[in-house]
C-alpha cells in the first residue's frame, strides 16, 4: 500500500487522507484531547440544552446540574474510550470500522455518520450566522435581509474551510489557543448572564420526577458525547501508541465535561426564571436580550468563535468520512465539498424553515439511534482486543482480509440493523405536540417517554454482536498492529 506523505505542521495543508499513520509519524500528548473537546463544547448551544431540562423536563437546578455532570462527563468518557482505536490503528473512526463491519457492510454506518456530521455543521453554521447578523446590527445598525444572511453564512463557512482544510496540526494548535481566548470571553458573558437570574424562582422550584432526570441524562448524552463518539479516533490517530488509554479517556471527559456542565447549568438557571430560551427561534438573540447593551459585541464575538471551534472539528471529520465512503479526492477537496452541503443546509434553516430548534431536536433524536447501534458493536469489538491491519483497511477489493462474506461481517451488520429497529420502536421525534415526525409503536412506554430509544439501540447491538460475533483472535495480532488472516476470517 502506498501511504501518502503527510505534512502535519501548523499552517501547512495536511496531505494524509484516511490511510493509517505509521508509528514514525506519530506525535503529541493525551492533553490534545482535552483541548480538542473543550474547544468543541464552548459554543452557546449548551445553553438551550440546559434550558430544555427545566422548561420541558420539569427539573430544578440541582437536578439539572446532576444531569449535566452525568450526561456530559459520562458520554465523553465513552468518546475517549472509543478514540483508543484511533491510537491503536492510526486511522479515522469509520475507516477502522471496516475491520468490524466489512468493506461493504461499513457503508451504512459511514453514511449515517456523514449525515450526522452535516447536521451538526448546519446547526452550528446557522447559529453562527445569526450571531454575525446580530453583531452587524449592534455595531453598525445594519438590519437583516436575504443578501446579508447569505453573506454571513459564507463568512462562517470560509472560516471553517480555512481551518479544516489545513488539517490536523492546525486544528490542534488553534484548539488550544482559541479555547483560552473564547473560554475567557464566555466566562465573562456567563458572569453577566448569572446576574439576570431570578433566584427566587430558581430556589423555589420543586424537584422534577426521577423519570425526568433519567430522560435528561439521555437527552444531554445524545446531544453531546453520543454525537461525537464516531469522531474521537479521527483526532487520536496521530498520537503514539505508548500513551496510556486512561489518559485519553480522562482528558476527553474533563475537556468536554467542564464547559458543558457550566453552560448547561447556566441554561437551566436562565430558564428557571424565563422559559423563553428553550423555545427561542433565534437563540443568539434571546441570550443577547438578557445582557447589558455594552456586552453585546463581546458576547457575539464569543458566540461566533465558540461555534467555529466546534464546526471545524465536525467538518474535518466529515471530510474523512466522505473519503471512507469512496469519494476519491484529496482530503482538503472533500472538506470543500462538505461545506457546500453545509451552506445549502444553512440556507434552508435560515430562509425557508419556520422553526429552528424543532428540526434540531428531531435530528438529534433520530440520528442518535443508528449512531448508538454502531457504538454498541464497536465497543464490544474493542473490548475483545481488536488490532488493525493497515493494508487490509485500505484494500476495498475481494482480496482484503476485511472482505469477510461478500464484503459484510454479518454479526456486526445484522446487530447494527436489528438494534436500529429496536431503538426506533421506542423513539418519538417531534417538533411539537401536534407536529410528530416519527413515533415508534412503543414510544409511549416508560423507555420511550423518557427518550431512551438510543440506549436500547446501543445495548441490543452490543448484545447481538457479543453473542454471534465470535472472537477473531485479534488480540494475538502482530506487533505492527496486523492480525493473522486465518484468525481474522474466523470472525465471519
Wavefront OBJ file of the C-alpha trace (Angstrom):
o trace
v 0.000 0.000 0.000
v 1.351 3.402 -0.934
v 0.966 5.756 2.015
v 0.943 9.436 1.143
v 3.463 11.534 2.978
v 1.834 13.890 5.421
v 2.867 17.444 6.182
v 1.370 17.607 9.665
v 2.619 21.088 10.526
v 0.741 24.154 11.677
v -0.182 26.279 8.673
v 0.552 23.537 6.121
v -2.114 21.541 4.294
v -2.341 18.027 5.693
v -1.899 15.687 2.741
v -2.757 12.456 4.503
v -6.266 11.165 3.928
v -7.745 8.143 5.679
v -4.691 5.880 5.339
v -3.265 4.806 8.734
v -0.491 6.909 10.272
v 2.730 4.879 10.650
v 4.482 4.838 14.018
v 7.373 7.069 12.893
v 4.917 9.902 12.132
v 3.072 9.677 15.454
v 3.429 12.596 17.859
v 1.562 14.566 20.507
v 0.262 14.040 24.034
v -3.001 12.997 25.659
v -3.657 16.630 26.642
v -4.514 17.318 22.991
v -7.794 15.508 23.588
v -8.573 17.865 26.469
v -8.187 20.945 24.246
v -9.960 19.271 21.333
v -13.124 18.501 23.262
v -13.045 21.702 25.291
v -12.959 23.656 22.029
v -15.805 21.577 20.595
v -18.088 22.389 23.514
v -17.655 26.076 24.352
v -20.414 27.145 21.974
v -23.675 28.679 23.168
v -25.627 25.611 22.027
v -25.086 24.273 25.552
v -27.387 26.966 26.956
v -30.548 25.822 25.136
v -29.756 22.245 26.169
v -29.871 23.337 29.799
v -32.980 25.430 29.236
v -34.753 22.372 27.851
v -34.069 20.402 31.047
v -36.073 22.918 33.067
v -38.698 24.054 30.575
v -39.596 20.648 29.100
v -38.315 18.079 31.617
v -39.518 19.903 34.746
v -36.223 19.620 36.639
v -34.995 22.011 39.300
v -31.495 23.461 39.168
v -29.874 20.790 41.351
v -31.304 18.017 39.227
v -30.228 19.832 36.064
v -26.646 20.122 37.345
v -26.612 16.407 38.212
v -27.923 15.575 34.750
v -25.271 17.786 33.142
v -22.446 16.129 35.095
v -23.558 12.556 34.393
v -24.581 13.163 30.786
v -21.586 15.251 29.728
v -18.744 13.556 31.612
v -20.167 10.085 31.025
v -20.774 10.465 27.292
v -17.349 11.979 26.649
v -15.632 9.296 28.706
v -17.196 6.976 26.117
v -15.825 9.210 23.334
v -12.379 8.899 24.906
v -12.674 5.117 25.185
v -13.676 4.783 21.526
v -10.849 7.093 20.467
v -8.372 4.447 21.690
v -8.998 2.679 18.386
v -7.501 5.681 16.607
v -4.359 5.497 18.715
v -4.130 1.765 18.072
v -4.963 1.704 14.358
v -3.822 5.181 13.280
v -6.887 5.780 11.082
v -10.220 7.661 11.309
v -13.053 6.006 13.216
v -15.141 4.970 10.231
v -12.111 3.682 8.339
v -11.254 1.454 11.305
v -14.893 0.378 11.338
v -14.214 -1.523 8.086
v -12.421 -4.140 10.163
v -15.586 -4.726 12.190
v -18.391 -4.437 9.622
v -16.578 -5.487 6.448
v -15.687 -3.343 3.456
v -19.265 -3.222 2.154
v -21.070 -3.590 5.469
v -19.353 -0.461 6.736
v -21.155 1.728 4.159
v -24.338 2.052 6.251
v -22.698 3.301 9.475
v -20.404 5.565 7.443
v -23.315 7.204 5.603
v -25.202 7.773 8.857
v -22.067 9.290 10.379
v -21.679 11.684 7.468
v -25.327 12.755 7.767
v -24.771 13.343 11.479
v -21.714 15.493 10.838
v -23.512 17.539 8.169
v -26.450 18.047 10.516
v -24.239 19.344 13.320
v -22.381 21.572 10.886
v -25.623 23.057 9.605
v -26.836 23.799 13.127
v -23.512 25.450 14.062
v -23.370 27.418 10.812
v -26.919 28.696 11.192
v -26.390 29.759 14.802
v -23.091 31.473 13.936
v -24.734 33.347 11.066
v -27.378 34.606 13.490
v -24.562 35.793 15.767
v -22.829 37.621 12.923
v -26.107 39.248 11.813
v -26.706 40.445 15.359
v -23.126 41.731 15.571
v -23.546 43.772 12.386
v -26.828 45.168 13.639
v -25.381 46.097 17.029
v -22.135 47.604 15.739
v -23.342 49.271 12.526
v -27.140 49.291 12.672
v -27.435 47.027 9.609
v -30.744 45.164 9.513
v -31.151 41.541 8.462
v -32.060 40.784 4.847
v -31.667 37.860 2.478
v -28.410 39.031 0.888
v -26.799 39.797 4.236
v -27.918 36.426 5.590
v -26.179 34.666 2.702
v -23.035 36.758 3.239
v -22.931 35.861 6.946
v -23.330 32.180 6.140
v -20.476 32.412 3.640
v -18.166 34.225 6.074
v -18.556 31.494 8.670
v -18.184 28.736 6.081
v -14.987 30.288 4.684
v -13.519 30.496 8.200
v -14.410 26.839 8.734
v -12.877 25.832 5.414
v -9.603 27.637 6.128
v -9.087 25.748 9.381
v -10.490 22.341 8.413
v -8.816 22.474 5.012
v -5.370 22.918 6.533
v -5.950 19.865 8.684
v -4.870 18.112 11.852
v -1.852 20.092 13.075
v -3.515 23.474 12.538
v -6.699 22.282 14.247
v -4.766 21.043 17.285
v -2.894 24.354 17.588
v -5.999 26.504 17.176
v -7.978 24.370 19.621
v -5.565 25.135 22.426
v -5.176 28.870 21.988
v -8.669 29.683 20.803
v -10.069 27.758 23.750
v -8.249 30.104 26.104
v -9.420 33.247 24.288
v -13.032 32.265 23.715
v -13.194 30.437 27.042
v -12.345 33.653 28.895
v -14.856 35.629 26.818
v -17.535 33.062 27.567
v -16.784 33.178 31.288
v -17.233 36.965 31.262
v -20.521 36.670 29.396
v -21.688 33.911 31.734
v -20.971 36.142 34.715
v -23.325 38.800 33.381
v -25.960 36.223 32.499
v -25.887 34.895 36.059
v -26.743 38.419 37.218
v -30.031 38.207 35.270
v -31.180 35.021 37.038
v -34.386 35.225 39.062
v -33.006 33.424 42.108
v -36.299 33.316 43.976
v -37.894 31.287 41.181
v -34.810 29.097 40.878
v -34.621 28.222 44.566
v -38.378 27.772 44.976
v -38.699 25.386 42.022
v -39.948 21.934 43.017
v -37.954 18.848 42.122
v -38.991 17.040 38.969
v -39.718 13.320 38.711
v -36.964 10.728 38.639
v -38.042 9.826 35.136
v -37.271 13.419 34.112
v -33.727 13.064 35.463
v -33.202 9.813 33.547
v -34.625 11.352 30.393
v -32.447 14.436 30.921
v -29.263 12.361 31.152
v -30.219 10.647 27.922
v -31.015 13.950 26.221
v -27.716 15.541 27.253
v -25.700 12.444 26.328
v -27.413 12.198 22.927
v -26.921 15.910 22.285
v -23.239 15.983 23.297
v -20.954 12.954 23.537
v -23.021 10.452 21.528
v -22.901 12.833 18.592
v -19.078 12.892 18.736
v -18.465 9.220 19.576
v -17.923 8.321 15.933
v -15.246 11.008 15.534
v -12.939 10.505 18.527
v -10.455 8.302 16.671
v -10.109 10.961 13.950
v -8.145 13.187 16.339
v -6.303 10.461 18.267
v -4.826 8.773 15.184
v -1.592 10.789 15.251
v -0.904 10.005 18.924
v 1.848 7.497 19.817
v 0.655 4.007 20.722
v 2.550 4.257 24.033
v 0.202 6.880 25.536
v -1.874 5.198 28.298
v -5.507 4.812 27.306
v -6.785 6.054 30.671
v -5.184 9.429 29.975
v -7.113 9.802 26.734
v -10.371 8.895 28.457
v -9.763 11.314 31.321
v -8.667 14.128 29.028
v -11.741 13.682 26.830
v -14.187 13.532 29.747
v -12.810 16.609 31.501
v -12.139 18.558 28.307
v -15.801 18.378 27.314
v -17.339 17.995 30.756
v -16.070 21.266 32.235
v -17.540 23.661 29.624
v -20.690 21.593 29.134
v -21.575 21.446 32.822
v -21.070 25.210 33.139
v -23.123 26.029 30.035
v -25.930 23.528 30.639
v -26.219 24.580 34.283
v -26.383 28.240 33.282
v -29.023 27.481 30.659
v -31.051 25.748 33.367
v -30.692 28.755 35.677
v -31.835 31.162 32.985
v -34.816 29.037 32.006
v -35.946 28.640 35.611
v -36.694 32.366 35.643
v -37.698 32.758 31.997
v -38.605 29.704 29.872
v -38.435 31.602 26.552
v -34.834 30.497 25.891
v -35.940 26.895 25.444
v -38.377 27.853 22.671
v -36.492 30.717 21.001
v -36.394 30.564 17.197
v -33.170 32.621 17.352
v -31.197 31.539 20.456
v -28.452 34.105 19.822
v -30.909 36.999 20.004
v -32.669 35.510 23.037
v -29.429 35.368 25.022
v -28.294 38.774 23.745
v -31.501 40.332 25.061
v -30.576 39.211 28.584
v -27.274 41.146 28.575
v -26.425 44.831 29.039
v -26.226 46.559 25.659
v -22.481 47.234 26.017
v -21.868 43.468 26.452
v -23.433 42.636 23.102
v -20.284 42.830 20.996
v -18.056 40.703 23.305
v -20.876 38.185 23.637
v -21.465 37.898 19.904
v -17.743 37.543 19.195
v -17.563 34.780 21.810
v -20.619 33.086 20.298
v -19.183 33.200 16.784
v -15.766 31.926 17.899
v -17.145 29.130 20.040
v -19.299 27.845 17.209
v -16.340 27.993 14.825
v -14.285 25.821 17.198
v -16.968 23.148 17.113
v -17.668 23.402 13.416
v -14.131 23.000 12.106
v -13.805 19.719 14.003
v -17.064 18.401 12.604
v -16.135 19.458 9.073
v -12.705 17.829 9.301
v -14.309 14.543 10.347
v -16.961 14.840 7.647
v -14.249 15.114 5.002
v -12.576 11.929 6.244
v -15.939 10.182 6.315
v -16.682 11.152 2.711
v -13.376 9.615 1.621
v -14.189 6.453 3.586
v -17.486 6.285 1.683
v -15.484 6.076 -1.534
v -15.030 9.675 -2.674
v -11.690 9.642 -4.493
v -10.433 13.173 -3.878
v -7.741 14.691 -1.634
v -8.825 15.318 1.957
v -8.918 19.114 1.547
v -11.175 18.758 -1.505
v -13.544 16.525 0.466
v -13.780 19.254 3.107
v -14.577 21.805 0.397
v -17.391 19.629 -0.969
v -18.775 19.164 2.520
v -19.056 22.903 3.158
v -21.162 23.272 0.001
v -23.736 20.938 1.560
v -23.401 22.866 4.817
v -24.160 26.125 3.009
v -27.312 24.648 1.479
v -28.463 23.449 4.893
v -27.872 26.887 6.393
v -29.964 28.483 3.659
v -32.815 26.101 4.419
v -32.807 26.704 8.163
v -32.453 30.482 7.950
v -34.551 31.363 4.922
v -37.056 28.518 4.491
v -37.709 26.605 7.729
v -40.120 28.251 10.175
v -38.712 26.615 13.290
v -35.027 26.462 14.298
v -34.828 24.137 17.300
v -37.708 21.877 16.319
v -35.736 20.338 13.428
v -32.619 20.375 15.655
v -34.196 18.253 18.400
v -35.802 15.922 15.857
v -32.495 15.470 14.081
v -30.724 14.609 17.356
v -33.415 12.144 18.381
v -33.451 10.160 15.147
v -29.724 10.021 14.367
v -28.832 9.083 17.934
v -30.377 5.637 17.358
v -28.199 4.328 14.472
v -25.102 6.025 15.893
v -25.700 4.326 19.246
v -26.168 0.994 17.468
v -22.743 1.462 15.851
v -21.236 2.364 19.233
v -22.552 -0.844 20.812
v -20.891 -3.036 18.186
v -17.614 -1.101 18.188
v -17.417 -1.055 21.997
v -17.785 -4.840 22.264
v -15.292 -5.368 19.449
v -12.758 -3.090 21.155
v -13.135 -4.921 24.456
v -12.140 -8.109 22.652
v -8.715 -6.648 21.912
v -9.119 -5.654 18.272
v -5.956 -4.781 16.372
v -5.852 -3.481 12.809
v -4.183 -4.491 9.568
v -3.232 -1.276 7.748
v -3.063 -2.944 4.347
v -6.452 -4.621 4.737
v -8.143 -1.402 5.857
v -7.232 0.310 2.585
v -7.896 -2.707 0.362
v -11.588 -2.497 -0.603
v -11.434 -5.413 -3.059
v -12.268 -9.069 -2.549
v -8.649 -9.736 -1.624
v -8.995 -7.703 1.587
v -8.727 -9.501 4.890
v -11.774 -7.455 5.868
v -13.934 -8.623 2.969
v -15.459 -11.441 5.058
v -18.681 -12.775 3.402
v -19.366 -10.784 0.247
v -17.949 -7.663 1.877
v -20.093 -7.990 5.022
v -19.296 -9.184 8.526
v -22.759 -10.482 9.235
v -22.824 -10.450 13.074
v -21.856 -6.770 13.115
v -24.123 -5.670 10.260
v -27.146 -7.617 11.472
v -26.580 -6.491 15.065
v -26.470 -2.884 13.888
v -29.605 -3.218 11.735
v -31.668 -5.054 14.357
v -30.620 -2.549 17.018
v -31.787 0.371 14.868
v -35.228 -1.206 14.547
v -35.317 -1.928 18.304
v -34.322 1.632 19.159
v -36.824 3.213 16.789
v -39.636 1.163 18.332
v -39.168 3.264 21.476
v -38.409 6.564 19.744
v -40.634 9.571 19.187
v -39.364 12.539 17.195
v -41.469 15.680 17.017
v -41.125 19.437 16.767
v -44.226 19.985 18.928
v -47.113 18.086 20.460
v -49.020 18.308 17.183
v -46.103 18.009 14.732
v -44.878 14.437 15.137
v -42.313 13.381 12.549
v -41.950 9.808 13.751
v -43.404 7.724 16.570
v -42.463 4.097 17.194
v -45.202 1.725 18.380
v -43.572 1.519 21.830
v -42.759 5.222 22.150
v -45.455 5.658 24.814
v -43.843 3.122 27.162
v -41.562 4.156 30.033
v -38.424 3.804 27.916
v -39.968 5.702 25.037
v -41.414 8.545 27.099
v -38.030 9.014 28.762
v -36.181 9.197 25.439
v -34.120 6.038 25.868
v -34.513 4.585 22.394
v -30.852 5.350 21.670
v -29.742 3.480 24.831
v -31.812 0.429 23.885
v -30.211 0.506 20.455
v -26.716 0.514 21.976
v -27.470 -2.366 24.337
v -29.171 -4.516 21.676
v -26.375 -4.122 19.127
v -23.728 -4.867 21.740
v -25.530 -7.991 22.952
v -26.153 -9.374 19.453
v -22.554 -8.821 18.449
v -21.262 -10.291 21.715
v -23.370 -13.428 21.214
v -22.889 -14.043 17.492
v -19.684 -12.248 16.545
v -17.156 -14.857 17.507
v -13.822 -13.675 18.830
v -11.498 -13.107 15.889
v -8.323 -13.768 17.753
v -7.227 -10.203 17.062
v -5.670 -9.934 20.481
v -2.975 -12.190 19.128
v -2.130 -9.750 16.372
v 1.430 -8.993 15.440
v 3.498 -6.165 16.858
v 2.755 -3.850 13.936
v -0.980 -3.992 14.625
v -1.883 -6.590 11.986
v -3.681 -9.865 12.558
v -3.468 -13.322 11.127
v -5.707 -13.699 8.042
v -6.938 -17.074 9.260
v -7.787 -15.709 12.688
v -9.484 -12.632 11.233
v -11.617 -14.645 8.834
v -12.777 -16.805 11.723
v -14.889 -13.880 12.833
v -17.303 -14.173 9.916
l 1 2 3 4 5 6 7 8 9 10 11 12 13 14 15 16 17 18 19 20 21 22 23 24 25 26 27 28 29 30 31 32 33 34 35 36 37 38 39 40 41 42 43 44 45 46 47 48 49 50 51 52 53 54 55 56 57 58 59 60 61 62 63 64 65 66 67 68 69 70 71 72 73 74 75 76 77 78 79 80 81 82 83 84 85 86 87 88 89 90 91 92 93 94 95 96 97 98 99 100 101 102 103 104 105 106 107 108 109 110 111 112 113 114 115 116 117 118 119 120 121 122 123 124 125 126 127 128 129 130 131 132 133 134 135 136 137 138 139 140 141 142 143 144 145 146 147 148 149 150 151 152 153 154 155 156 157 158 159 160 161 162 163 164 165 166 167 168 169 170 171 172 173 174 175 176 177 178 179 180 181 182 183 184 185 186 187 188 189 190 191 192 193 194 195 196 197 198 199 200 201 202 203 204 205 206 207 208 209 210 211 212 213 214 215 216 217 218 219 220 221 222 223 224 225 226 227 228 229 230 231 232 233 234 235 236 237 238 239 240 241 242 243 244 245 246 247 248 249 250 251 252 253 254 255 256 257 258 259 260 261 262 263 264 265 266 267 268 269 270 271 272 273 274 275 276 277 278 279 280 281 282 283 284 285 286 287 288 289 290 291 292 293 294 295 296 297 298 299 300 301 302 303 304 305 306 307 308 309 310 311 312 313 314 315 316 317 318 319 320 321 322 323 324 325 326 327 328 329 330 331 332 333 334 335 336 337 338 339 340 341 342 343 344 345 346 347 348 349 350 351 352 353 354 355 356 357 358 359 360 361 362 363 364 365 366 367 368 369 370 371 372 373 374 375 376 377 378 379 380 381 382 383 384 385 386 387 388 389 390 391 392 393 394 395 396 397 398 399 400 401 402 403 404 405 406 407 408 409 410 411 412 413 414 415 416 417 418 419 420 421 422 423 424 425 426 427 428 429 430 431 432 433 434 435 436 437 438 439 440 441 442 443 444 445 446 447 448 449 450 451 452 453 454 455 456 457 458 459 460 461 462 463 464 465 466 467 468 469 470 471 472 473 474 475 476 477 478 479 480 481 482 483 484 485 486 487 488 489 490 491 492
